[in-house]
Amino acid sequence: MGEPVTSLDPRFSQENAVATTWAQAERVLEQAQLFWITTVRRGGRPHVTPLVCVWGEGALHFCTGDSEQKTLNLRVSPHVVLATGRLSWDSGLDVVVEGDAVRVDDDERLERLSKLWNTKWDGRWQYDVHDGSFWHPEGWEDTPSPVLVFAVKPKKVLGFSESSFSQTRHLFE
């Protein structure tokens, strides 16, 4: 993934505001503990739910069960929006990622991602990897089932700086 084309939107920014750098936005994606994902239901209605993500290999990654509403929606449309930030109007940086969710089923890549999950949450999110999916460790659940992993390479990232009241757009080719 190359560097995005970055621009400040003056319509939604204070007069002296400066654009949020891609490095600043990427740091928020790396450090955020919680994201909100929006998927689209078969009938076109949005579905929003919180989840945890990891940033790595140029994409946001999330996981979900095979029968969860997110997965059902992704079978109809891969378009998603992932948002994270602070619940404060006057400080922090909120970041919104638009892109398509693509299933990750390569065991080598899943091993790398499993390590990211494990590291980010001090070992509290552990997964075994086999058969193109994450699996909860033995004994974690009565009936083991696959945990599907998806990658979202950003097409557009919006950064909303609450301290300087600015809106920055990062576009990826």
N, C-alpha and C positions, 0 to 999 in steps of 0.2 A: 504494500500500500504506500503510495507516494504522499507527498505533502499536499494538503488541500489548498484550494483557492479560498482565501479568507477575506471577508469584507464586513465592515460595520454598517448596520442599517440605521441611517440617521433619523428615520421616522420614529424609531423606538429607542433612541439614545439621547442622553443629555448632550448639550452643545459641546462640551470639552471631553467627552468620553473617547476612549481608545478601544480598539478591537481587542477582544480576548484572544490570546495566542493559541495555536493548536496545542502547544505543550501544556498550557494551563488547563485546557479542556480535557486533554488526555490524562492528566494527573487526576482530575476529578473522576474520570471513568475507572482508573486503576484503583482508587482509594474508596470509592463509594461502597457502602455496605448494603444498600437497598435500592432497587430500581422499581419502576412501575412500567409494565408492558401493556401495550394496547394491540390487540389483534382484531380481526374482522370476522364476525359470525357469517354463516352461510347466507342469511337474509340481509347482510350489510350493516347490521348494528354493531357498534364497538363493544369489545370486552376488555376490561382493565383489571389487572391484578398485580400485587407486589411479588417480587422474587429477588433472588440474589444472582449476581452475574460476576464473571471475571473478564477482565480485559487482557487479551494476549493475542499474538500472531495477527495483529491488525484488525481484530474484531471483538465485539462483545459476545460472550457465550453465556447461555442459560440452559437449564435442564428442566425437564418436566415429565410427568408420567404419560404413558401412551394413551390413556383414556381421559386425560384432563381436557378441559374446554380449550385451553391454548392449543393443544395438539390437534384437536378436531378442527379448530379454526385455521390452523396452518395448512391443513390438507386442502382447504378451499382457496386460501390466499396466503402467500408468504410475506406480505407487507406488514411490517410492525413498526411501532414507535416505542422506544425505551427512554424513560426520563428518570433523572436523579437530581438531587440537590438538597438544599436546606429549606426548612419551613420557616424562613425569615424573610421579610420584605426589604430589609435594609443592609444585609451583609451576605456574603457568599457568592457562589457561582452555581447556577442551575444549568444542567446540560441535557439536551434532547437529541437522541440519535434516531434517524430515519433510515430504514434499509429493508432488506429481505432476509428472512430467517431461512437458513439452509442447514439441513441435518448433517451432523458430523458423525460418521460411522467408521472411521479409520481407527483401529485400535492403538496404533502408535501415537496419533494425534490425541486421542482420548486419554492416553497415559500422561501426556504432557499437561493436558487440561486438568486432569484429576489432581496432579501435583499443585497446580495453581489454586484450585479450590481448597485443598488441604492447607497450603501455606497461608493463603489470605485469611482464613478463619482459624488459625492456630490449631489445626487438626480436628475441628468440630464438624467439618464437612468432608467426609471420607467416602471414596467410591472405589469399588473394584471395577476392572475393565475387562470385558470379553464380549464376543459376539456383536461388536459394533455398538455397544451401549455401556453406560454406567450401570452398576448394580450396587445396592446397599450391602455393606459387609454382612457376612453370615450372622444370623441371630438377630438382625435389626428388625426384620418383619417376618410374619408368619408365612406369607406366600410371596416369595421373591418375584419381582417383575422388573423389566428393564426400565431404566431412566434414560430418556432420549435427550441428546445434547444438540443444541442448535447454535450456529454462528451467525452474527449479523455484522457484515462489513458495512460501515457507514457509507451512505450515499450523500446525506446531508446531516450536519451536526449544528445545532443552534446553542449558543452560549448566552445566558442571561445573567449579566453581572448586576448584583443587587446593590453593591456599594457605589458603583459609578453609573448605575442605571443605563445599561447599554445592551444591545442585541447584536451578536456577531454570528455570521453564517460561515461555515466551513463546508465547501463543496468538493466532493471527490469525483474523479473521472472514472 
